[in-house]
Amino acid sequence: MIYSPLLFESIVVLKIQSKVHLPNGENVPIVFTGTIKFSPDIILHNALYVPSFNINLISISRLTTDNNVGLFFLHTKCILQDLSKWRIIGLAEAESGLYHIHKPPDQSTKCLPPRSLIKSCTVATDLWHLCLGHIPTSKITLLSKTNLSVTITSNSICEICPLAKKNGCPFPCIWINPYRLFN
């Protein structure tokens, strides 16, 4: 529900008078519906124009239906991420119980959250090994040298992997002619 008619790119006048029922019991009229383009990546179709509102309310269901986006809620922030390109297209901050969308970040933003959201990261090498396989120690050290607060924990040394890399056969190779047994 939108209160500012200047946000609409296109409008459709309703043929039948409709109203929105508010939690306080009041019914307020919907003047028209239309399309709103908040940014090149965030477009809402069939948005309701309700002039008696004094704030724009966006339906999360409508936002995710009209756009291929995912929303990731944190303690005081919400990240809007384009799921097809895996990049951040918007950021909202909690204020007075509602999330207020701020100006979308520039198009060069990577898919990682802003550095202000990243407090610390712990890389457990044994968990990494179990899920993804080996990562060279030099690469793990490189992670810890970045300006992210990365700490490295290594709880164990893999016993199977050195054995798997061994080239020799564990048992002697003996060739037996099976036809000799039956002659």
QUIKAJO-V927223 format. One line per field, one symbol per residue. ss: DSSP state (~ for helix, > for strand, _ for the rest). A space follows every 50 residues. Layout:
# QUIKAJO-V927223
ss=???
This chain:
# QUIKAJO-V927223
ss=_>__~~~>>>>>>>>>>>>>>_____>>>>>>>>>>>>>__>>>>>>>>_ _________~~~~~~~__>>>>>___>>>>>>____>>>>>>>>>__>>> >___________________>>>>~~~~~~~~____~~~~~~~~~____> >>>______~~~~~_____________~~~~~_
